[in-house]
Amino acid sequence: MVLIHGVLMSGREMSLLRFRLRRGGFHVRQFRYKSRRYTPAENAQALQQALIDWQLEGPVHFVAHSLGGIVLTHFFDQHQWCHPGHVVLLGVPLRGSSVARHLSRSGWGRWLLGYSLVDGLLQQAPPWPGARKTLMIAGTWGLGLGRVLSLGRSPGPSDGVVRLCETEDAAVTDRLVLPVNHTQLVISSRVARAIAKFLSPGPSA
């Protein structure tokens, strides 16, 4: 299993999730990348190299949070990935991020998000591939940067950063909505259990 963190993160934020998944019997690798310095497409190339270096065997599952899922769309678009395995997306804005669009209108916002905006958070990423079984876990506890930037408007349910509607995609085969915010998607025990259930051998996998 390969974990991919989100924008402005380093992978340390997923340490509790890694621990819980390893305790559940999964062999877990953490892919780390620089979200501001390189585009999602460039980071997808780095993911490909990491997978080559790790020489993983058997089914390879991916668990991607936020921008990490956009990196993964580029990876599947760029490479013929033949390993079997499923994908779990955690609050990934497959339809683009309204928060990112708002931030990109200012100089400091473009500086903050850097190259993650290029074919990434502004909805220019490749479409999600429909051939791989995928679970999207989205949150509805709207505590986060999105609430601040909405400035009193009613954007609909969100996890505080990503709107619920931004995570919707017809190519995603399974969907789970939980009362968590964007950060809790990587620290919630309930989310970890849902990931393990989806990726474990059996009817759900």
Buried (B, 14 or more C-beta within 10 A) or exposed (E): BBBBBBBBBEBEBBEBBBEBBEEBEBEBBBBBBEBEEBBBBBBBBBBBEBBEEEEBEEEBBBBBBBBBBBBBBBBBBBEEBEEEBBBBBBBBBBBBBBBBBBBBEEEEBBEBBBBBBBBBBBBEBBEBBEEBBBBBBBBBBBBBEBBEBBEEEEBEEBBBBBBBBBBEBEEBBBBBBBEBBBBBBBBBEEBBEBBBBBBEEEEBE
